[in-house]
Amino acid sequence: MRLNKIIISLMAVSCMLSAEPQQKIAAAKAAYQQGDHAKAAELWQNLALEGNATAQFELAKLYSLGHGVEQDALQAAYWLEQAASASTDFAESAKAQRDIANGVTQLKAQQQAAETAAAVPVKPAAARVTPAVAVVTPTTVPNTPPPSVATVTVAAAAKTAPAQKKSGPELPVKALADARFDTGLRAFERQNYAEAFSHWYPLAETGLVDAQFNLAAMYANGYGINSDQLAAARWFSAAAEQGMAQAQYQLAVAHANGKGVAQDDALAVYWYQKAAEQQYSLAQYNLGFMYANGRGVTQDDTSALLWYERSAEQGDVDAQFIVAGRYQDGRGAKVDVNKAIGWYQRALAQNHSRAAFQLAQFYLQGLGVAKNESRAFDLFSRAASQGVAEAQREVGISYSLGRGVRNNDSKAVELLQQACDQQDMTACYYLGVHVTEGRGIKADAARGMQLFLQAAKAGNAETQFRLGQMLSQGQGVAVDEVAAYNWFLQAAKQGHAQAQYLTGLRLANGTGVTQNDAEAVKWYRLAAAQGVLYAQYNLGFMYGAGRGVPQDDAQALIWYIKVAEQGDADAQFNLGLRFETGRGARQDDNQAVVWYQKAAAQNHQRAIAHLGYMYEKGYGVSLNERKAFELYQQSLDAKVPRALTALGLFYKNGRQVKADDKKAVELFAQAAEQGYANAQYNLGWMYEYGRGVSKDLVKARDLYQLAAAQSEPLAQAQLSRLLNP
C-alpha cells in the first residue's frame, strides 16, 4: 500500500469496530499472535489513523517486517515518526527504529539492483493529462498537440530529473517535530491551505512521499500559493523517485507538455512506463497513446494496443473504446470482431456514447452479431440522446426508411435537423431530400437546394454526386451539363465510385467537358477498382477499341470476363461473340455457346439470335434446326441481321415452317436495310426471280451490287451473270 492511498482513506470514517482503543489493541495483538497478520494490520491501521501512538508503533513494525502488509520501509518510517512525536516509550521506539533501519537497507538494495538492470525500450508520450490534486482522484483533460518524437531507453532516462535550484518555502512552516501529515490533510479539506502547507513542507523535506506529492499538487494548482510549475515539477520528481505511481504519472505529463521542465517525450515515456508498471491506469493509457503516435519511441501499434488494453482491463472507458476500435480495424493485432464487440459492450456498460454508436453499426450490418435493425435503432437512439451527431443522423435515416422502426418522416426531419445543426453534412443531405420532396415537412425546393449546396460545398461526396444528377437530368433545376460534370468530378476526387464512372463516361463522350479518352480511362479504372460494373465494361470497350489506351484485345477480354462473371448480360453476350469470332480471344465455339446461353437466360435478344445460329450450324452444340428456328423467332424484336436473314431462308425454303415468300422478303428487307450483305444478295435473288415480289431486274442488280461491294461471293456471281448474259 502506498501512502497516497492513506490520503484517500483519511477521508472516510471507520465504522469497523465500536470498542474502546484498549480493547481494539488487545484484539489486534491476539490476531497477530494467532498468525493473522492481515487482521492485525487492519485493526492497528484504524487505530493509527485515529492518532493512537501504540498502534502507530505496531503498524510501523508491520511495514518494516512485511507482516500482513507489503514490506515498505517508507511507510514504516512515516508511522514511526507519527508515533515518536507523541510517545515517551523510548525503548519501544528504539526497537522499532532498528526494525525499520533493516527494512530501509533492504529497500535501498532492491532499488540499486533495479537501477543497474539492463535497459528496456521506452514508450511514447500521452494524450491524457490529469491535474494533480491532493485528496481527489484526478480527472482527465485534453492534452496539448504532440511535439517532435525521440527514441530513448529507460537506462538513459533514469538519472534525469528537473534540474533547478531549491528555494525556501513561500509560507511559514512548522518545525519538523510539530508537523503532522494528517493535521495538514484536515486543514486542506477545510481549504486552509496555508496551514496544510506549514505541515507538509517540512515533512516533504524529510522525504515523506505523500507530503511531497501533495506539496507538488499545491504548487501545480496554486492552492494558497502562487502557481509554480517549476516547484511542482521538483516535488513531483522527488515523489516519483521514491516510486509513487501518481507522482510518476504527473511528472511524465509535465515532461510531455513542458510544464516546469523542458519538453521531453523520452523522459515522459520513461515516467509513464514506471507508473504503468505499477498498474496506474492513466499512465497505461498515455503509454498506449505514445506508442500509437510515435512520441518518445518508435511508433508501434502492437505495444500501443498492449498498454491501452491494460488500462481498459482496469475499467478505463476511453481505453475500452480505443481497444475495441483497434481490434475492429486490425491495428496492433489481427482483426477480431468478437473482441471488438466485447470491448464496445464494456464501454457501453459505462455509458460511452460512441461505443453505443459503433455497436449499432455492427447490428445494422450483421457483423459479428445477428443482423438486428431494431437493436441498431435502439443503440443509435441511445447515442443520439447524448448528442452524437452521427447517431442523430442514423436515427433520422432509420425513421425515413422505416429501418428498425416504423416510418415517421416528421421524426426523421427532427433528428436530421439536429445532426445537420452539428455540421453533419450527410444529415444535411438527407434533410435536403426530405425538404425537396416534402416528406415530413412542407416542400421547399429552394431550401432543399440550399441544403444540398451547403453539404456539397463542405465536401460531402454523396451530395456532390446528387447535385450532378440533378443538374444533368434537370431535376428541379435547369439542365447544366458543365456544372453537372464539375460536381461529379468533385465527388469522384473523394473516391465516390459512381461519380468516378460518370466522370469517365462524360469525358469519353465529351458531355459538359472537352472529350478526352485518356482521362476517361483514368476514371474508369478507379471506378472499376471499386467494383462499378459499367466502368469495368466500358474499360473493356476502351481497350478493345484502342481509345485512350493502346488497342489490346487481351486486356479487353480480361475486363469483359470480370463483368460477365458478375452476371452482366451485355458482357456475357460480348464474351460469347469474342469466342465465336476469335477476336480478342482464342476461337472456341463451346465457350461461345456457354456465354450466349448465360446471356439468353437473361433474355438478351442478340444473344438469343446468335445462339440460334450456333444451333442451326451445329457449332458448339448438336445441330438442331427446330431449336434454331424457335430462337430466331424469339429474337425478332432485336432485328439482328444474321438472324433475320436465316429466318428468311427458313420461310423461303419451307424449312421447319410452311414456305412463305412474302414473309421471306420482309425479313430479308429488314436485314438488307442494315447493310447485311447476305440479306442484300437474297433479296436481290427474290427480285430477280419474282419470288414474293414483282420481278424487277434493276432492283435485283442494285442489291447484288451492294452485296458484291462487301465481297459477298454469291452476289458477285449473280451480278456477273446479269451483266454478262
Secondary structure, 3 states (H helix, E strand, C coil): CCHHHHHHHCCCCCCCCCCCHHHHHHHHHHHHHCCCHHHHHHHHHHHHHCCCHHHHHHHHHHHHHCCCCCCCHHHHHHHHHHHHCCCCCHHHHHHHHHHHHHHHHHHHHHHHHHHCCCCCECCCCCCEECCCCCCCCCCCEECCCCCCCCCCEHHHHCCCCCCCCCCCCCCCCCCHHHCCHHHHHHHHHCCCHHHHHHHHHHHHHCCCHHHHHHHHHHHHHCCCCCCCHHHHHHHHHHHHHCCCHHHHHHHHHHHHHCCCCCCCHHHHHHHHHHHHCCCCHHHHHHHHHHHHHCCCCCCCHHHHHHHHHHHHHCCCHHHHHHHHHHHHHCCCCCCCHHHHHHHHHHHHHCCCHHHHHHHHHHHHHCCCCCCCHHHHHHHHHHHHHCCCHHHHHHHHHHHHHCCCCCCCHHHHHHHHHHHHHCCCHHHHHHHHHHHHHCCCCCCCHHHHHHHHHHHHHCCCHHHHHHHHHHHHHCCCCCCCHHHHHHHHHHHHHCCCHHHHHHHHHHHHHCCCCCCCHHHHHHHHHHHHHCCCHHHHHHHHHHHHHCCCCCCCHHHHHHHHHHHHCCCCHHHHHHHHHHHHHCCCCCCCHHHHHHHHHHHHCCCCHHHHHHHHHHHHHCCCCCCCHHHHHHHHHHCHHHCCHHHHHHHHHHHHHCCCCCCCHHHHHHHHHHHHCCCCHHHHHHHHHHHHHCCCCCCCHHHHHHHHHHHHCCCCHHHHHHHHHHHCC
